[in-house]
């Protein structure tokens, strides 16, 4: 029997809210990794944001000891993954360190968009997929229909699908047995040179970078010299171990194991997710295939509220990138806000999460500019450039044409909401390319639509129209021609570069009006009138005014000659005119946040 025969590596994949974290809770409780007194729901979701929003953002690994019915002892390593489309990169990394996957389907909702895309991810990596039907205890559960969908939509054999209720703990014993019997043991030998894949890492202020890895070949123990193959940096291992809700030290990690290593790494840039760790003295021949380079979809600039905190923000971003490999950033500057960073995100939820983590975990006070996508600009001189920052947008006279990124959006919805969802997609400049009835109650719509239209409020509107039943997934397909304009916002006649946006021409007027109205409500009144204008080039397309605070200069004139009063009013007018010429308008931080909000909030 091979040394890895008693190891099983698997992940839990599913659509949002199908019960992944609850199932993870039950597996951990069953294995008695934590006593009932200290147990709390969503035990693997250790960020406050995850608990508050009820979503998983970070994949979490945990090792469970299990004794099967035949008396054999097994080491089960499992990863709880996120379900949201923005965090697909987290899912793909978790999948690459496993041999099997539990594909969870909610018996009340059936197969949804992310169920499909996560299954295809697992199939790409040749994982053994075990379909698991969850929430069978609920009144609305329709197990027969869900089984039919698993066969029809996913092409999996539903005869051996496991029926569980993660909340009530029904079917958990059978699930453990199925994991042991149906998921293959990892291949690999501890005698070969070390070859381990970094699938995640995080920063500890006392111990440096803690690297999460899956050992494919060889073994790793403390005192050993290791090398990161990406940049050839070498370190001596201080400790290795496994995750059992806390870091539990072990003498060594052998082939097939999932665990962590600590090597006193203080240089954050030395560690890269997707890199291969090997023995410095007996290196392996070639690195493991890493992960696909992640391509950001949404761009936004981030600035410290106090420009003296720039270095601190830089340090925080470095540490956050360790734990969030899909975050990309580079230096940026703005006339209004000083030095900052231009960041790339996988979606709007990813942007929100990064913002919250910077504020909570790193105690940063920051300002985000309006999110944008990357546009392709064809210049008159034949050059082709990509622009995601409005400050880099060339003069109108130099531009021949512009293109914007398009997505292929797949929406699975109950037929009841079909009309309203089609209207929403058309409103967002979508073009229907396909419509398939999956059964008499559910339909799949496929639309080609501009990514920029999905950014602001599409997902929220889709959920409210369908009462949460419609599901949405998308892939970026390429670029298509568009009419693009740069919308500038002027305060007191001066352009505020941090508020500029690149928008589709047809939406420019509405967007300008919304921003001007919001700013009018947020900017505090001064001693003089403040005009707020939205402009395309030199043409003003929207205007609002913040009225002046007025001192009553006639208070002392009880009666008397009208010319005396007129003289005082004229004098006040002159003073305000002078003040307006030299007066600067302070933009409060909540004015920037107001501009970012979706149109209906």
C-alpha positions as CSV (number, residue, x, y, z in Angstrom):
1,X,0.0,0.0,0.0
2,X,1.4,3.4,-1.0
3,X,2.3,6.0,1.7
4,X,-0.4,8.4,0.4
5,X,-3.2,5.8,0.5
6,X,-4.8,7.3,3.6
7,X,-4.8,10.9,2.5
8,X,-7.8,12.5,0.7
9,X,-7.7,16.1,-0.6
10,X,-11.0,17.6,-1.6
11,X,-12.8,20.9,-1.9
12,X,-16.4,22.0,-1.6
13,X,-17.6,24.0,-4.6
14,X,-21.1,25.5,-5.2
15,X,-23.1,28.6,-6.1
16,X,-23.4,31.4,-3.5
17,X,-25.7,30.5,-0.5
18,X,-26.0,26.8,-1.3
19,X,-24.5,25.9,2.1
20,X,-20.8,25.3,1.6
21,X,-19.7,27.0,4.9
22,X,-22.5,25.2,6.8
23,X,-21.4,21.8,5.5
24,X,-17.8,22.7,6.4
25,X,-19.1,23.5,10.0
26,X,-20.8,20.1,10.2
27,X,-17.7,18.2,9.0
28,X,-15.5,20.0,11.6
29,X,-18.0,19.3,14.3
30,X,-18.3,15.7,13.4
31,X,-14.5,15.3,13.6
32,X,-14.6,17.0,17.0
33,X,-11.9,19.5,16.0
34,X,-13.7,22.0,18.2
35,X,-15.9,21.3,21.3
36,X,-19.5,22.4,21.2
37,X,-19.0,25.2,23.7
38,X,-16.4,27.0,21.5
39,X,-18.2,26.3,18.3
40,X,-19.6,29.1,16.2
41,X,-21.3,29.1,12.7
42,X,-19.2,29.8,9.6
43,X,-16.2,28.7,11.7
44,X,-13.8,28.8,8.7
45,X,-14.9,32.3,7.7
46,X,-12.5,34.2,10.1
47,X,-12.9,37.7,8.6
48,X,-15.5,40.0,10.1
49,X,-16.6,40.9,6.6
50,X,-17.3,37.3,5.8
51,X,-19.5,36.8,8.8
52,X,-21.4,40.1,8.3
53,X,-22.1,39.5,4.7
54,X,-22.7,35.7,5.1
55,X,-20.3,35.0,2.2
56,X,-16.9,33.2,1.9
57,X,-14.2,35.4,0.5
58,X,-11.0,33.5,1.2
59,X,-10.6,29.7,0.6
60,X,-9.7,28.0,3.9
61,X,-7.9,24.7,4.3
62,X,-8.4,22.4,7.3
63,X,-7.1,18.9,8.1
64,X,-9.6,16.4,9.6
65,X,-8.7,13.0,11.1
66,X,-11.3,10.4,10.3
67,X,-11.7,6.7,11.2
68,X,-13.8,4.9,8.6
69,X,-16.3,2.1,9.2
70,X,-13.6,-0.5,8.2
71,X,-11.4,0.8,11.1
72,X,-8.8,2.5,8.9
73,X,-7.5,6.0,9.9
74,X,-7.6,8.7,7.2
75,X,-6.3,12.3,6.9
76,X,-8.9,14.4,5.1
77,X,-7.7,17.8,3.8
78,X,-10.5,20.0,2.6
79,X,-10.8,23.5,1.3
80,X,-14.0,25.6,1.7
81,X,-14.2,27.9,-1.3
82,X,-16.1,31.1,-2.2
83,X,-19.1,30.9,-4.4
84,X,-19.2,34.5,-5.8
85,X,-18.1,35.0,-9.4
86,X,-15.6,37.7,-8.3
87,X,-13.6,35.0,-6.4
88,X,-13.4,32.3,-9.0
89,X,-9.6,32.7,-8.9
90,X,-9.7,31.6,-5.2
91,X,-11.7,28.5,-6.3
92,X,-9.3,27.6,-9.1
93,X,-6.4,27.7,-6.7
94,X,-8.2,25.5,-4.2
95,X,-9.1,23.0,-7.0
96,X,-5.4,22.7,-8.1
97,X,-4.4,21.3,-4.7
98,X,-7.2,18.6,-4.6
99,X,-8.1,15.3,-6.2
100,X,-11.8,15.5,-5.6
101,X,-14.6,18.0,-5.2
102,X,-18.0,17.9,-3.4
103,X,-20.3,19.7,-5.8
104,X,-23.1,21.1,-3.6
105,X,-26.5,21.8,-5.0
106,X,-29.3,23.5,-3.0
107,X,-32.5,21.3,-3.2
108,X,-34.7,24.4,-3.1
109,X,-32.9,26.3,-5.8
110,X,-31.5,23.7,-8.1
111,X,-28.5,24.0,-10.4
112,X,-27.5,27.7,-10.8
113,X,-24.9,29.6,-12.9
114,X,-21.9,29.3,-10.6
115,X,-22.7,25.6,-10.1
116,X,-22.0,25.1,-13.8
117,X,-18.8,27.3,-14.0
118,X,-17.3,25.7,-10.9
119,X,-18.0,22.2,-12.2
120,X,-16.2,23.0,-15.5
121,X,-13.2,24.3,-13.4
122,X,-13.1,21.0,-11.5
123,X,-13.4,19.0,-14.7
124,X,-10.5,21.0,-16.3
125,X,-8.3,19.7,-13.4
126,X,-9.6,16.1,-13.7
127,X,-11.2,16.1,-10.3
128,X,-13.5,13.3,-9.1
129,X,-16.8,15.1,-8.6
130,X,-19.3,13.9,-6.0
131,X,-22.7,15.6,-6.4
132,X,-24.2,16.4,-3.0
133,X,-27.8,17.7,-2.6
134,X,-28.2,20.0,0.4
135,X,-31.1,21.5,2.4
136,X,-33.3,18.3,1.9
137,X,-35.0,19.1,5.3
138,X,-36.6,22.3,3.9
139,X,-40.3,22.5,2.9
140,X,-39.4,23.9,-0.5
141,X,-36.9,21.1,-1.3
142,X,-37.5,19.3,-4.6
143,X,-35.0,16.4,-4.6
144,X,-36.4,14.7,-7.7
145,X,-36.2,17.9,-9.8
146,X,-32.6,18.7,-8.5
147,X,-31.5,15.1,-9.4
148,X,-32.9,15.6,-12.9
149,X,-31.0,18.9,-13.2
150,X,-27.8,17.3,-12.1
151,X,-28.1,14.7,-14.9
152,X,-29.6,17.1,-17.5
153,X,-27.6,20.3,-16.9
154,X,-24.3,18.9,-15.5
155,X,-24.2,15.5,-17.2
156,X,-23.3,13.8,-13.9
157,X,-24.8,10.5,-12.6
158,X,-27.3,11.5,-10.0
159,X,-28.0,8.0,-8.9
160,X,-25.2,8.2,-6.4
161,X,-25.8,11.8,-5.4
162,X,-25.7,12.2,-1.6
163,X,-28.7,13.7,0.2
164,X,-27.7,15.8,3.1
165,X,-28.9,18.6,5.4
166,X,-25.8,20.5,6.5
167,X,-27.9,22.5,9.0
168,X,-29.5,19.5,10.7
169,X,-26.5,17.2,10.3
170,X,-28.4,14.6,8.2
171,X,-26.3,12.4,5.9
172,X,-22.9,13.5,7.2
173,X,-21.7,10.0,8.0
174,X,-22.5,8.8,4.5
175,X,-20.7,11.8,3.1
176,X,-17.5,10.9,5.0
177,X,-17.6,7.3,3.7
178,X,-18.2,8.5,0.1
179,X,-15.1,10.9,0.4
180,X,-12.9,7.9,1.5
181,X,-14.3,5.5,-1.1
182,X,-14.8,7.7,-4.2
183,X,-12.1,10.4,-4.1
184,X,-8.7,8.9,-5.2
185,X,-5.6,9.1,-3.0
186,X,-2.9,11.6,-4.1
187,X,-0.1,10.3,-6.2
188,X,3.5,11.1,-5.3
189,X,6.4,9.7,-3.2
190,X,8.3,11.1,-0.3
191,X,11.6,9.7,-1.7
192,X,11.7,12.1,-4.7
193,X,13.1,15.7,-4.6
194,X,10.7,18.1,-2.9
195,X,8.1,19.7,-5.2
196,X,5.3,21.7,-3.5
197,X,2.8,24.3,-4.8
198,X,2.1,27.5,-3.0
199,X,-1.7,28.0,-3.2
200,X,-2.0,30.9,-0.6
201,X,-0.1,32.8,2.1
202,X,-0.7,35.3,4.8
203,X,1.4,37.7,6.9
204,X,2.0,37.3,10.6
205,X,3.7,40.3,12.3
206,X,5.8,38.0,14.5
207,X,6.7,35.1,12.3
208,X,6.7,36.7,8.9
209,X,5.1,35.2,5.8
210,X,3.2,32.0,6.4
211,X,3.1,29.9,3.2
212,X,0.2,27.6,2.5
213,X,1.3,24.7,0.3
214,X,0.4,21.3,-1.1
215,X,3.3,18.8,-1.3
216,X,3.2,16.9,-4.6
217,X,6.6,15.0,-4.3
218,X,9.2,14.6,-1.6
219,X,8.8,15.9,2.0
220,X,9.6,19.0,3.9
221,X,10.7,19.4,7.6
222,X,12.2,22.1,9.9
223,X,15.9,22.8,9.5
224,X,15.7,22.0,5.7
225,X,17.0,24.6,3.1
226,X,14.3,25.4,0.6
227,X,14.3,27.4,-2.7
228,X,11.4,29.4,-4.3
229,X,11.8,28.5,-8.0
230,X,10.3,31.8,-9.3
231,X,13.1,34.0,-8.0
232,X,15.6,31.5,-6.6
233,X,15.5,33.0,-3.1
234,X,16.5,30.5,-0.4
235,X,15.4,30.1,3.2
236,X,15.8,27.7,6.1
237,X,12.5,26.2,7.3
238,X,11.7,27.0,10.9
239,X,8.4,25.1,11.2
240,X,5.9,23.0,9.2
241,X,2.4,21.9,10.1
242,X,-1.2,21.4,9.2
243,X,-4.4,23.5,9.6
244,X,-6.7,22.3,12.3
245,X,-8.5,25.7,12.7
246,X,-5.3,26.8,14.3
247,X,-1.7,26.1,13.0
248,X,-0.7,22.8,14.4
249,X,3.1,22.0,14.1
250,X,4.2,18.6,12.7
251,X,7.6,17.0,12.4
252,X,7.3,16.9,8.6
253,X,4.9,17.2,5.6
254,X,5.0,14.3,3.2
255,X,3.9,13.8,-0.4
256,X,0.1,14.4,-0.7
257,X,-0.2,16.6,2.4
258,X,-1.6,20.1,2.6
259,X,-0.1,22.4,5.2
260,X,2.0,25.4,5.9
261,X,5.6,26.4,6.3
262,X,7.3,29.2,8.3
263,X,10.8,30.3,7.3
264,X,11.2,33.8,8.8
265,X,10.4,35.4,5.5
266,X,10.2,39.1,5.9
267,X,10.5,40.1,2.3
268,X,6.9,39.9,1.1
269,X,7.8,40.0,-2.6
270,X,9.8,36.7,-2.4
271,X,6.7,34.7,-2.0
272,X,4.3,34.3,-5.0
273,X,1.1,32.3,-5.1
274,X,1.5,29.6,-7.8
275,X,5.3,29.3,-7.3
276,X,7.0,25.9,-6.6
277,X,9.0,25.3,-3.4
278,X,11.9,22.8,-3.8
279,X,14.9,21.5,-1.8
280,X,17.8,23.9,-2.2
281,X,20.4,21.1,-2.2
282,X,18.5,18.5,-4.3
283,X,16.1,20.6,-6.4
284,X,13.4,19.1,-8.6
285,X,13.8,19.2,-12.4
286,X,11.0,21.6,-13.3
287,X,8.4,23.8,-11.5
288,X,4.8,22.7,-11.2
289,X,2.4,24.4,-13.6
290,X,1.3,27.4,-11.6
291,X,-2.0,29.3,-12.0
292,X,-3.2,31.3,-14.9
293,X,-2.1,35.0,-14.6
294,X,-5.1,36.8,-13.2
295,X,-6.4,39.6,-15.4
296,X,-8.1,42.4,-13.5
297,X,-11.5,43.6,-14.8
298,X,-12.3,46.7,-12.8
299,X,-9.9,49.5,-12.1
300,X,-10.0,52.2,-9.4
301,X,-7.5,54.6,-7.8
302,X,-7.0,54.6,-4.1
303,X,-5.6,57.5,-2.1
304,X,-4.8,58.0,1.6
305,X,-7.1,60.7,3.2
306,X,-3.9,62.2,4.8
307,X,-1.1,62.3,2.2
308,X,1.5,61.6,4.9
309,X,0.1,58.0,5.2
310,X,1.2,57.1,1.6
311,X,4.1,54.8,2.8
312,X,1.8,53.1,5.3
313,X,-0.8,52.5,2.6
314,X,1.9,51.0,0.3
315,X,3.0,48.6,3.2
316,X,-0.6,47.6,3.8
317,X,-1.2,46.8,0.1
318,X,1.9,44.7,0.0
319,X,0.7,42.6,2.9
320,X,-2.8,42.4,1.6
321,X,-1.6,41.2,-1.8
322,X,0.1,38.3,0.0
323,X,-3.3,37.1,1.1
324,X,-5.2,38.2,-2.0
325,X,-3.2,37.2,-5.0
326,X,-5.7,38.6,-7.5
327,X,-5.1,42.2,-6.3
328,X,-2.9,44.2,-8.7
329,X,-1.6,47.7,-8.1
330,X,0.8,50.4,-9.4
331,X,1.7,53.9,-8.3
332,X,-0.6,56.8,-9.3
333,X,-1.0,60.5,-8.6
334,X,-3.8,63.1,-8.8
335,X,-3.7,66.9,-8.6
336,X,-6.7,66.8,-6.2
337,X,-5.7,63.9,-4.0
338,X,-1.9,63.6,-4.2
339,X,0.0,60.3,-4.4
340,X,-1.8,57.0,-4.4
341,X,-2.2,53.7,-6.3
342,X,-4.1,52.5,-9.3
343,X,-5.6,49.1,-8.5
344,X,-7.0,46.3,-10.5
345,X,-9.8,44.1,-9.2
346,X,-11.8,41.0,-10.4
347,X,-15.1,42.7,-9.9
348,X,-17.0,45.3,-7.8
349,X,-17.5,43.0,-4.8
350,X,-13.7,42.4,-4.8
351,X,-13.2,46.1,-4.8
352,X,-15.5,46.6,-1.8
353,X,-13.9,43.7,0.1
354,X,-10.4,45.2,-0.5
355,X,-11.6,48.6,0.7
356,X,-13.1,47.1,3.9
357,X,-10.1,45.0,4.6
358,X,-7.7,48.0,4.2
359,X,-9.9,50.0,6.6
360,X,-10.4,47.3,9.2
361,X,-7.3,45.1,9.2
362,X,-4.8,47.8,8.4
363,X,-6.6,50.8,9.9
364,X,-6.3,52.9,6.8
365,X,-8.4,56.0,6.0
366,X,-8.7,55.9,2.2
367,X,-10.6,57.4,-0.7
368,X,-11.5,55.3,-3.8
369,X,-12.2,56.9,-7.2
370,X,-15.1,55.7,-9.4
371,X,-14.4,52.3,-10.9
372,X,-13.6,51.9,-14.6
373,X,-12.9,49.2,-17.1
374,X,-10.0,49.1,-19.6
375,X,-10.9,50.7,-22.9
376,X,-9.0,50.3,-26.2
377,X,-8.4,53.6,-28.0
378,X,-7.4,53.8,-31.7
379,X,-5.5,57.0,-32.4
380,X,-5.4,58.9,-35.7
381,X,-1.7,58.2,-36.1
382,X,-2.4,54.5,-36.2
383,X,-1.4,53.8,-32.7
384,X,-3.5,51.6,-30.3
385,X,-3.5,52.2,-26.6
386,X,-5.4,50.8,-23.5
387,X,-6.8,53.3,-21.0
388,X,-8.4,52.6,-17.7
389,X,-7.6,55.9,-16.0
390,X,-9.5,59.0,-17.1
391,X,-6.4,61.2,-16.6
392,X,-4.6,59.3,-19.3
393,X,-7.5,59.7,-21.9
394,X,-6.1,61.5,-25.0
395,X,-7.6,64.7,-26.5
396,X,-10.7,64.1,-28.6
397,X,-8.9,65.4,-31.7
398,X,-6.3,62.6,-31.5
399,X,-8.9,59.8,-31.3
400,X,-10.0,57.8,-34.3
401,X,-12.3,55.3,-32.5
402,X,-12.8,53.5,-29.2
403,X,-13.7,50.0,-28.1
404,X,-14.9,48.7,-24.7
405,X,-14.8,45.2,-23.2
406,X,-17.8,43.0,-23.7
407,X,-19.0,40.0,-21.6
408,X,-21.0,36.9,-22.3
409,X,-23.5,36.9,-19.5
410,X,-25.3,33.7,-18.6
411,X,-28.4,34.1,-16.4
412,X,-30.5,31.2,-15.1
413,X,-33.9,32.4,-13.8
414,X,-37.4,31.0,-13.0
415,X,-39.7,31.7,-16.0
416,X,-41.8,34.1,-13.8
417,X,-39.2,36.8,-13.9
418,X,-38.2,36.4,-17.6
419,X,-39.8,39.5,-19.0
420,X,-38.4,41.9,-16.3
421,X,-34.9,40.4,-16.6
422,X,-34.9,40.8,-20.4
423,X,-35.9,44.4,-20.0
424,X,-33.1,45.0,-17.5
425,X,-30.5,43.4,-19.9
426,X,-31.8,45.6,-22.8
427,X,-31.6,48.7,-20.7
428,X,-28.0,47.8,-20.0
429,X,-27.3,47.7,-23.8
430,X,-27.4,43.9,-23.8
431,X,-28.0,41.8,-27.0
432,X,-29.6,38.4,-26.5
433,X,-27.7,35.6,-28.2
434,X,-29.4,32.5,-26.8
435,X,-32.3,31.4,-24.7
436,X,-32.8,27.8,-23.5
437,X,-35.6,26.3,-21.4
438,X,-33.8,24.0,-19.0
439,X,-37.2,22.7,-17.8
440,X,-40.7,24.0,-17.6
441,X,-39.8,26.3,-14.7
442,X,-36.3,27.5,-15.5
443,X,-34.7,29.3,-18.4
444,X,-31.1,30.2,-19.3
445,X,-30.5,33.5,-21.0
446,X,-27.3,34.4,-22.7
447,X,-26.5,38.0,-23.4
448,X,-23.6,40.0,-25.0
449,X,-23.3,43.2,-23.0
450,X,-20.7,45.8,-22.1
451,X,-18.8,45.1,-18.9
452,X,-19.1,48.8,-17.9
453,X,-22.9,48.4,-17.6
454,X,-22.6,45.5,-15.2
455,X,-20.2,47.3,-12.9
456,X,-22.5,49.6,-11.0
457,X,-25.8,48.1,-10.1
458,X,-26.7,45.2,-12.5
459,X,-26.2,42.4,-9.9
460,X,-28.3,44.2,-7.3
461,X,-31.1,44.9,-9.7
462,X,-31.1,41.4,-11.0
463,X,-31.4,40.0,-7.5
464,X,-34.3,42.4,-6.5
465,X,-36.2,41.8,-9.8
466,X,-36.0,38.0,-9.3
467,X,-36.3,38.1,-5.5
468,X,-32.9,36.4,-5.3
469,X,-33.8,33.4,-7.5
470,X,-31.9,34.4,-10.7
471,X,-28.2,33.6,-10.8
472,X,-25.6,35.3,-12.9
473,X,-22.1,34.3,-14.3
474,X,-20.0,35.9,-17.0
475,X,-16.9,35.6,-19.1
476,X,-15.1,38.4,-20.9
477,X,-15.3,37.8,-24.7
478,X,-13.3,40.7,-26.2
479,X,-13.7,44.3,-27.4
480,X,-16.4,46.0,-29.5
481,X,-16.7,49.6,-30.9
482,X,-18.3,52.1,-28.6
483,X,-19.0,55.9,-28.4
484,X,-16.8,56.9,-25.5
485,X,-16.5,60.3,-23.8
486,X,-14.6,61.7,-20.9
487,X,-16.9,63.3,-18.3
488,X,-15.3,66.0,-16.3
489,X,-16.7,67.5,-13.0
490,X,-15.9,71.1,-12.4
491,X,-16.1,72.7,-8.9
492,X,-16.1,76.5,-8.9
493,X,-14.9,76.4,-12.6
494,X,-11.9,74.0,-11.8
495,X,-11.7,70.4,-13.0
496,X,-11.5,67.9,-10.1
497,X,-9.4,65.1,-11.8
498,X,-10.3,62.5,-9.2
499,X,-14.0,62.8,-10.2
500,X,-13.5,62.4,-14.0
501,X,-15.0,59.3,-15.6
502,X,-15.0,57.5,-18.9
503,X,-18.6,56.9,-19.9
504,X,-20.7,55.7,-22.9
505,X,-22.0,58.8,-24.7
506,X,-25.7,57.8,-24.3
507,X,-25.3,57.6,-20.5
508,X,-23.2,60.8,-20.1
509,X,-26.0,63.3,-19.4
510,X,-27.8,61.1,-16.8
511,X,-24.5,60.2,-15.1
512,X,-23.4,63.9,-15.0
513,X,-26.7,65.0,-13.6
514,X,-26.6,62.3,-10.9
515,X,-23.1,63.2,-9.8
516,X,-23.9,67.0,-9.7
517,X,-27.0,66.4,-7.6
518,X,-25.1,64.1,-5.2
519,X,-22.2,66.6,-4.8
520,X,-24.7,69.4,-4.2
521,X,-26.1,67.5,-1.2
522,X,-22.6,66.6,0.2
523,X,-20.5,69.8,-0.2
524,X,-20.8,72.1,2.8
525,X,-22.0,75.7,2.0
526,X,-19.4,78.4,1.8
527,X,-19.6,82.2,2.0
528,X,-20.0,82.3,-1.8
529,X,-22.0,80.3,-4.4
530,X,-20.4,77.1,-5.7
531,X,-21.3,76.0,-9.2
532,X,-21.0,72.2,-9.8
533,X,-20.8,71.4,-13.5
534,X,-20.6,68.2,-15.6
535,X,-18.7,68.8,-18.9
536,X,-17.7,66.9,-22.0
537,X,-14.8,68.9,-23.3
538,X,-15.9,72.5,-23.2
539,X,-19.6,71.7,-23.4
540,X,-21.4,71.9,-20.0
541,X,-24.2,69.2,-19.9
542,X,-25.3,69.4,-16.3
543,X,-25.2,72.0,-13.5
544,X,-26.2,72.3,-9.8
545,X,-25.4,75.2,-7.4
546,X,-24.5,75.1,-3.7
547,X,-26.1,78.3,-2.3
548,X,-24.0,80.7,-0.3
549,X,-24.3,81.3,3.4
550,X,-25.5,84.9,3.7
551,X,-24.8,87.3,6.5
552,X,-27.6,89.8,7.1
553,X,-25.7,93.1,6.6
554,X,-29.0,95.1,6.9
555,X,-29.6,94.0,10.5
556,X,-28.4,97.4,11.9
557,X,-30.4,99.5,9.4
558,X,-33.8,99.8,11.2
559,X,-35.4,102.2,8.8
560,X,-33.7,105.0,6.9
561,X,-32.8,105.6,3.3
562,X,-33.0,102.8,0.7
563,X,-29.6,104.0,-0.8
564,X,-27.9,103.2,2.5
565,X,-29.2,99.6,2.3
566,X,-28.3,99.3,-1.4
567,X,-24.7,100.5,-0.7
568,X,-24.2,97.8,2.0
569,X,-25.6,95.1,-0.2
570,X,-23.4,96.1,-3.1
571,X,-20.4,96.1,-0.8
572,X,-21.3,92.5,0.3
573,X,-21.6,91.4,-3.3
574,X,-18.1,92.8,-4.2
575,X,-16.6,91.0,-1.2
576,X,-18.2,87.6,-2.3
577,X,-17.0,88.1,-5.8
578,X,-13.4,88.5,-4.5
579,X,-13.8,85.6,-2.2
580,X,-15.0,83.4,-5.1
581,X,-12.0,84.2,-7.2
582,X,-9.5,83.1,-4.5
583,X,-11.7,80.6,-2.6
584,X,-10.9,76.9,-2.7
585,X,-13.6,74.3,-2.3
586,X,-12.9,71.5,0.2
587,X,-14.3,68.2,-1.0
588,X,-15.2,66.0,2.0
589,X,-14.5,62.2,1.8
590,X,-18.2,61.3,1.8
591,X,-18.6,63.4,-1.4
592,X,-16.4,60.9,-3.2
593,X,-18.3,57.9,-1.7
594,X,-21.6,59.5,-2.8
595,X,-20.4,59.6,-6.4
596,X,-19.5,55.9,-6.3
597,X,-23.0,54.8,-5.2
598,X,-25.2,53.2,-7.8
599,X,-27.9,55.4,-9.4
600,X,-30.9,54.4,-7.4
601,X,-29.5,54.4,-3.9
